[in-house]
Amino acid sequence: MKTELLRRITINPGQCGGRPCIRGMRIRVQDILDMLAAGTSEEEILGDYPYLELDDIRAAMTYAAAYLNHTIVPVQTR
């Protein structure tokens, strides 16, 4: 299921500055995450953006979780 959801995320250098978007549309993963962080419900998002699907929201969250799961190596400064 995770792989299927991530297929909804597209990255095109000529669109939205190369930021991850939903299914080639001009709605960024970040836009969805910002709305969720602000307390907007999934139902409200879908009502405001009728071309989105519930799995698009889930894909945005899955993408963010996968992105944050990368190991971070701190840079040594002197």
N, CA, C and O atoms as CSV, one atom per row, in Angstrom:
chain,resi,resn,atom,element,x,y,z
A,1,MET,N,N,0.830,-1.195,0.000
A,1,MET,CA,C,0.000,0.000,0.000
A,1,MET,C,C,0.874,1.258,0.000
A,1,MET,O,O,0.563,2.232,-0.684
A,2,LYS,N,N,1.974,1.231,0.775
A,2,LYS,CA,C,2.849,2.393,0.861
A,2,LYS,C,C,3.406,2.766,-0.505
A,2,LYS,O,O,3.433,3.943,-0.865
A,3,THR,N,N,3.847,1.777,-1.263
A,3,THR,CA,C,4.390,2.028,-2.591
A,3,THR,C,C,3.321,2.600,-3.510
A,3,THR,O,O,3.593,3.518,-4.284
A,4,GLU,N,N,2.119,2.071,-3.432
A,4,GLU,CA,C,1.021,2.578,-4.245
A,4,GLU,C,C,0.740,4.042,-3.927
A,4,GLU,O,O,0.517,4.841,-4.836
A,5,LEU,N,N,0.750,4.395,-2.658
A,5,LEU,CA,C,0.502,5.775,-2.273
A,5,LEU,C,C,1.608,6.692,-2.792
A,5,LEU,O,O,1.328,7.785,-3.286
A,6,LEU,N,N,2.843,6.258,-2.684
A,6,LEU,CA,C,3.963,7.103,-3.110
A,6,LEU,C,C,3.975,7.334,-4.614
A,6,LEU,O,O,4.592,8.293,-5.079
A,7,ARG,N,N,3.317,6.492,-5.376
A,7,ARG,CA,C,3.222,6.701,-6.827
A,7,ARG,C,C,2.388,7.941,-7.160
A,7,ARG,O,O,2.445,8.445,-8.282
A,8,ARG,N,N,1.628,8.422,-6.203
A,8,ARG,CA,C,0.815,9.624,-6.406
A,8,ARG,C,C,1.661,10.898,-6.315
A,8,ARG,O,O,1.218,11.970,-6.728
A,9,ILE,N,N,2.863,10.781,-5.782
A,9,ILE,CA,C,3.745,11.936,-5.620
A,9,ILE,C,C,4.597,12.081,-6.873
A,9,ILE,O,O,5.254,11.132,-7.301
A,10,THR,N,N,4.582,13.273,-7.457
A,10,THR,CA,C,5.367,13.535,-8.656
A,10,THR,C,C,6.306,14.707,-8.400
A,10,THR,O,O,5.989,15.638,-7.660
A,11,ILE,N,N,7.460,14.631,-9.030
A,11,ILE,CA,C,8.439,15.710,-8.934
A,11,ILE,C,C,8.850,16.071,-10.351
A,11,ILE,O,O,9.406,15.253,-11.084
A,12,ASN,N,N,8.567,17.307,-10.719
A,12,ASN,CA,C,8.864,17.805,-12.058
A,12,ASN,C,C,9.629,19.123,-11.893
A,12,ASN,O,O,9.099,20.073,-11.319
A,13,PRO,N,N,10.869,19.189,-12.390
A,13,PRO,CA,C,11.659,20.408,-12.222
A,13,PRO,C,C,10.965,21.661,-12.760
A,13,PRO,O,O,11.245,22.761,-12.283
A,14,GLY,N,N,10.081,21.527,-13.725
A,14,GLY,CA,C,9.401,22.674,-14.313
A,14,GLY,C,C,8.097,23.049,-13.633
A,14,GLY,O,O,7.381,23.933,-14.104
A,15,GLN,N,N,7.784,22.387,-12.536
A,15,GLN,CA,C,6.508,22.634,-11.855
A,15,GLN,C,C,6.757,22.852,-10.368
A,15,GLN,O,O,7.414,22.044,-9.712
A,16,CYS,N,N,6.234,23.936,-9.852
A,16,CYS,CA,C,6.339,24.252,-8.425
A,16,CYS,C,C,7.785,24.213,-7.929
A,16,CYS,O,O,8.056,23.797,-6.802
A,17,GLY,N,N,8.695,24.648,-8.777
A,17,GLY,CA,C,10.100,24.693,-8.383
A,17,GLY,C,C,10.714,23.342,-8.096
A,17,GLY,O,O,11.695,23.249,-7.359
A,18,GLY,N,N,10.146,22.289,-8.672
A,18,GLY,CA,C,10.672,20.948,-8.459
A,18,GLY,C,C,10.265,20.323,-7.138
A,18,GLY,O,O,10.782,19.273,-6.756
A,19,ARG,N,N,9.347,20.962,-6.446
A,19,ARG,CA,C,8.888,20.415,-5.167
A,19,ARG,C,C,7.903,19.269,-5.418
A,19,ARG,O,O,7.223,19.248,-6.443
A,20,PRO,N,N,7.828,18.322,-4.484
A,20,PRO,CA,C,6.905,17.198,-4.646
A,20,PRO,C,C,5.456,17.663,-4.700
A,20,PRO,O,O,5.013,18.451,-3.864
A,21,CYS,N,N,4.727,17.169,-5.690
A,21,CYS,CA,C,3.319,17.528,-5.901
A,21,CYS,C,C,2.460,16.267,-5.930
A,21,CYS,O,O,2.965,15.145,-5.958
A,22,ILE,N,N,1.168,16.482,-5.922
A,22,ILE,CA,C,0.205,15.390,-5.987
A,22,ILE,C,C,-0.210,15.153,-7.429
A,22,ILE,O,O,-0.749,16.049,-8.079
A,23,ARG,N,N,0.033,13.970,-7.923
A,23,ARG,CA,C,-0.411,13.494,-9.245
A,23,ARG,C,C,-0.218,14.510,-10.370
A,23,ARG,O,O,-1.080,14.646,-11.237
A,24,GLY,N,N,0.901,15.217,-10.360
A,24,GLY,CA,C,1.197,16.145,-11.442
A,24,GLY,C,C,0.415,17.446,-11.391
A,24,GLY,O,O,0.544,18.286,-12.281
A,25,MET,N,N,-0.393,17.617,-10.356
A,25,MET,CA,C,-1.157,18.857,-10.205
A,25,MET,C,C,-0.288,19.876,-9.480
A,25,MET,O,O,0.767,19.544,-8.940
A,26,ARG,N,N,-0.738,21.086,-9.480
A,26,ARG,CA,C,0.018,22.149,-8.824
A,26,ARG,C,C,-0.381,22.313,-7.355
A,26,ARG,O,O,-0.500,23.431,-6.852
A,27,ILE,N,N,-0.580,21.205,-6.694
A,27,ILE,CA,C,-0.757,21.236,-5.245
A,27,ILE,C,C,0.383,20.418,-4.649
A,27,ILE,O,O,0.538,19.226,-4.912
A,28,ARG,N,N,1.163,21.106,-3.844
A,28,ARG,CA,C,2.371,20.490,-3.302
A,28,ARG,C,C,2.060,19.632,-2.081
A,28,ARG,O,O,1.071,19.853,-1.383
A,29,VAL,N,N,2.915,18.660,-1.842
A,29,VAL,CA,C,2.833,17.868,-0.620
A,29,VAL,C,C,2.850,18.815,0.577
A,29,VAL,O,O,2.097,18.624,1.532
A,30,GLN,N,N,3.700,19.828,0.527
A,30,GLN,CA,C,3.811,20.791,1.619
A,30,GLN,C,C,2.489,21.513,1.878
A,30,GLN,O,O,2.151,21.790,3.029
A,31,ASP,N,N,1.748,21.816,0.825
A,31,ASP,CA,C,0.451,22.479,0.998
A,31,ASP,C,C,-0.486,21.623,1.840
A,31,ASP,O,O,-1.143,22.118,2.756
A,32,ILE,N,N,-0.538,20.354,1.524
A,32,ILE,CA,C,-1.414,19.439,2.265
A,32,ILE,C,C,-0.941,19.312,3.709
A,32,ILE,O,O,-1.752,19.350,4.635
A,33,LEU,N,N,0.360,19.162,3.904
A,33,LEU,CA,C,0.893,19.032,5.257
A,33,LEU,C,C,0.639,20.299,6.075
A,33,LEU,O,O,0.319,20.217,7.261
A,34,ASP,N,N,0.780,21.463,5.450
A,34,ASP,CA,C,0.502,22.720,6.154
A,34,ASP,C,C,-0.955,22.791,6.596
A,34,ASP,O,O,-1.251,23.222,7.711
A,35,MET,N,N,-1.855,22.371,5.726
A,35,MET,CA,C,-3.277,22.400,6.091
A,35,MET,C,C,-3.558,21.456,7.253
A,35,MET,O,O,-4.276,21.815,8.187
A,36,LEU,N,N,-2.998,20.257,7.199
A,36,LEU,CA,C,-3.201,19.304,8.285
A,36,LEU,C,C,-2.614,19.836,9.592
A,36,LEU,O,O,-3.231,19.710,10.650
A,37,ALA,N,N,-1.426,20.427,9.515
A,37,ALA,CA,C,-0.775,20.976,10.709
A,37,ALA,C,C,-1.578,22.121,11.315
A,37,ALA,O,O,-1.543,22.340,12.525
A,38,ALA,N,N,-2.299,22.846,10.472
A,38,ALA,CA,C,-3.125,23.963,10.941
A,38,ALA,C,C,-4.453,23.482,11.534
A,38,ALA,O,O,-5.247,24.284,12.026
A,39,GLY,N,N,-4.683,22.177,11.483
A,39,GLY,CA,C,-5.904,21.637,12.066
A,39,GLY,C,C,-7.033,21.407,11.083
A,39,GLY,O,O,-8.140,21.050,11.487
A,40,THR,N,N,-6.774,21.604,9.805
A,40,THR,CA,C,-7.794,21.365,8.789
A,40,THR,C,C,-8.021,19.862,8.679
A,40,THR,O,O,-7.064,19.096,8.571
A,41,SER,N,N,-9.261,19.443,8.704
A,41,SER,CA,C,-9.566,18.012,8.622
A,41,SER,C,C,-9.429,17.521,7.184
A,41,SER,O,O,-9.463,18.307,6.237
A,42,GLU,N,N,-9.278,16.230,7.044
A,42,GLU,CA,C,-9.218,15.636,5.706
A,42,GLU,C,C,-10.480,15.967,4.924
A,42,GLU,O,O,-10.416,16.260,3.730
A,43,GLU,N,N,-11.628,15.920,5.595
A,43,GLU,CA,C,-12.899,16.211,4.933
A,43,GLU,C,C,-12.938,17.655,4.426
A,43,GLU,O,O,-13.440,17.918,3.333
A,44,GLU,N,N,-12.412,18.582,5.217
A,44,GLU,CA,C,-12.374,19.986,4.794
A,44,GLU,C,C,-11.459,20.176,3.583
A,44,GLU,O,O,-11.792,20.901,2.646
A,45,ILE,N,N,-10.313,19.518,3.618
A,45,ILE,CA,C,-9.379,19.617,2.483
A,45,ILE,C,C,-10.044,19.091,1.225
A,45,ILE,O,O,-9.975,19.723,0.171
A,46,LEU,N,N,-10.687,17.940,1.331
A,46,LEU,CA,C,-11.347,17.350,0.164
A,46,LEU,C,C,-12.507,18.220,-0.316
A,46,LEU,O,O,-12.790,18.265,-1.513
A,47,GLY,N,N,-13.165,18.894,0.584
A,47,GLY,CA,C,-14.247,19.797,0.199
A,47,GLY,C,C,-13.732,21.036,-0.517
A,47,GLY,O,O,-14.350,21.520,-1.465
A,48,ASP,N,N,-12.592,21.546,-0.055
A,48,ASP,CA,C,-12.006,22.741,-0.660
A,48,ASP,C,C,-11.279,22.436,-1.970
A,48,ASP,O,O,-11.155,23.307,-2.831
A,49,TYR,N,N,-10.812,21.233,-2.115
A,49,TYR,CA,C,-10.066,20.807,-3.308
A,49,TYR,C,C,-10.707,19.531,-3.856
A,49,TYR,O,O,-10.179,18.438,-3.647
A,50,PRO,N,N,-11.826,19.654,-4.548
A,50,PRO,CA,C,-12.592,18.478,-4.967
A,50,PRO,C,C,-11.847,17.544,-5.929
A,50,PRO,O,O,-12.263,16.400,-6.116
A,51,TYR,N,N,-10.776,18.004,-6.528
A,51,TYR,CA,C,-9.997,17.153,-7.423
A,51,TYR,C,C,-9.019,16.264,-6.660
A,51,TYR,O,O,-8.388,15.389,-7.254
A,52,LEU,N,N,-8.887,16.478,-5.347
A,52,LEU,CA,C,-8.055,15.613,-4.528
A,52,LEU,C,C,-8.852,14.412,-4.055
A,52,LEU,O,O,-10.081,14.449,-3.988
A,53,GLU,N,N,-8.143,13.361,-3.733
A,53,GLU,CA,C,-8.739,12.144,-3.193
A,53,GLU,C,C,-8.113,11.871,-1.827
A,53,GLU,O,O,-7.021,12.354,-1.529
A,54,LEU,N,N,-8.805,11.105,-1.012
A,54,LEU,CA,C,-8.297,10.778,0.315
A,54,LEU,C,C,-6.906,10.163,0.230
A,54,LEU,O,O,-6.048,10.464,1.060
A,55,ASP,N,N,-6.675,9.320,-0.746
A,55,ASP,CA,C,-5.354,8.705,-0.888
A,55,ASP,C,C,-4.272,9.731,-1.239
A,55,ASP,O,O,-3.094,9.478,-0.987
A,56,ASP,N,N,-4.635,10.866,-1.805
A,56,ASP,CA,C,-3.658,11.930,-2.049
A,56,ASP,C,C,-3.149,12.492,-0.724
A,56,ASP,O,O,-1.956,12.754,-0.567
A,57,ILE,N,N,-4.059,12.672,0.219
A,57,ILE,CA,C,-3.677,13.165,1.542
A,57,ILE,C,C,-2.811,12.129,2.235
A,57,ILE,O,O,-1.795,12.466,2.842
A,58,ARG,N,N,-3.203,10.895,2.149
A,58,ARG,CA,C,-2.412,9.815,2.760
A,58,ARG,C,C,-1.042,9.710,2.098
A,58,ARG,O,O,-0.047,9.426,2.765
A,59,ALA,N,N,-0.990,9.938,0.797
A,59,ALA,CA,C,0.291,9.901,0.085
A,59,ALA,C,C,1.210,11.010,0.577
A,59,ALA,O,O,2.409,10.789,0.746
A,60,ALA,N,N,0.665,12.193,0.806
A,60,ALA,CA,C,1.472,13.306,1.310
A,60,ALA,C,C,2.064,12.969,2.676
A,60,ALA,O,O,3.236,13.240,2.940
A,61,MET,N,N,1.251,12.383,3.530
A,61,MET,CA,C,1.742,12.006,4.860
A,61,MET,C,C,2.769,10.879,4.771
A,61,MET,O,O,3.760,10.883,5.501
A,62,THR,N,N,2.537,9.927,3.890
A,62,THR,CA,C,3.479,8.822,3.708
A,62,THR,C,C,4.804,9.331,3.173
A,62,THR,O,O,5.864,8.885,3.612
A,63,TYR,N,N,4.755,10.266,2.223
A,63,TYR,CA,C,5.964,10.848,1.669
A,63,TYR,C,C,6.750,11.576,2.759
A,63,TYR,O,O,7.967,11.418,2.860
A,64,ALA,N,N,6.059,12.371,3.569
A,64,ALA,CA,C,6.729,13.104,4.641
A,64,ALA,C,C,7.363,12.156,5.646
A,64,ALA,O,O,8.488,12.386,6.091
A,65,ALA,N,N,6.660,11.099,6.007
A,65,ALA,CA,C,7.200,10.132,6.960
A,65,ALA,C,C,8.440,9.448,6.390
A,65,ALA,O,O,9.420,9.247,7.107
A,66,ALA,N,N,8.405,9.092,5.115
A,66,ALA,CA,C,9.560,8.451,4.484
A,66,ALA,C,C,10.732,9.423,4.397
A,66,ALA,O,O,11.879,9.038,4.623
A,67,TYR,N,N,10.449,10.671,4.072
A,67,TYR,CA,C,11.484,11.695,3.962
A,67,TYR,C,C,12.163,11.918,5.308
A,67,TYR,O,O,13.387,12.033,5.375
A,68,LEU,N,N,11.380,11.979,6.372
A,68,LEU,CA,C,11.928,12.221,7.706
A,68,LEU,C,C,12.640,11.014,8.285
A,68,LEU,O,O,13.357,11.143,9.278
A,69,ASN,N,N,12.463,9.858,7.698
A,69,ASN,CA,C,13.087,8.638,8.194
A,69,ASN,C,C,14.540,8.513,7.749
A,69,ASN,O,O,15.227,7.581,8.168
A,70,HIS,N,N,15.020,9.415,6.921
A,70,HIS,CA,C,16.407,9.362,6.464
A,70,HIS,C,C,17.342,9.728,7.611
A,70,HIS,O,O,17.043,10.602,8.425
A,71,THR,N,N,18.469,9.045,7.656
A,71,THR,CA,C,19.465,9.342,8.675
A,71,THR,C,C,20.092,10.711,8.410
A,71,THR,O,O,20.453,11.039,7.280
A,72,ILE,N,N,20.210,11.484,9.456
A,72,ILE,CA,C,20.824,12.800,9.361
A,72,ILE,C,C,22.210,12.731,9.961
A,72,ILE,O,O,22.371,12.337,11.116
A,73,VAL,N,N,23.201,13.107,9.196
A,73,VAL,CA,C,24.573,13.121,9.667
A,73,VAL,C,C,24.947,14.567,9.953
A,73,VAL,O,O,25.002,15.385,9.035
A,74,PRO,N,N,25.208,14.894,11.227
A,74,PRO,CA,C,25.542,16.287,11.540
A,74,PRO,C,C,26.885,16.694,10.939
A,74,PRO,O,O,27.810,15.884,10.864
A,75,VAL,N,N,26.985,17.923,10.523
A,75,VAL,CA,C,28.211,18.462,9.965
A,75,VAL,C,C,29.063,18.980,11.105
A,75,VAL,O,O,28.583,19.714,11.969
A,76,GLN,N,N,30.325,18.597,11.103
A,76,GLN,CA,C,31.244,19.067,12.131
A,76,GLN,C,C,31.697,20.487,11.794
A,76,GLN,O,O,32.153,20.740,10.679
A,77,THR,N,N,31.581,21.389,12.718
A,77,THR,CA,C,32.100,22.744,12.525
A,77,THR,C,C,33.177,22.997,13.576
A,77,THR,O,O,33.130,22.450,14.678
A,78,ARG,N,N,34.124,23.813,13.224
A,78,ARG,CA,C,35.216,24.092,14.171
A,78,ARG,C,C,35.133,25.481,14.670
A,78,ARG,O,O,35.965,25.898,15.476
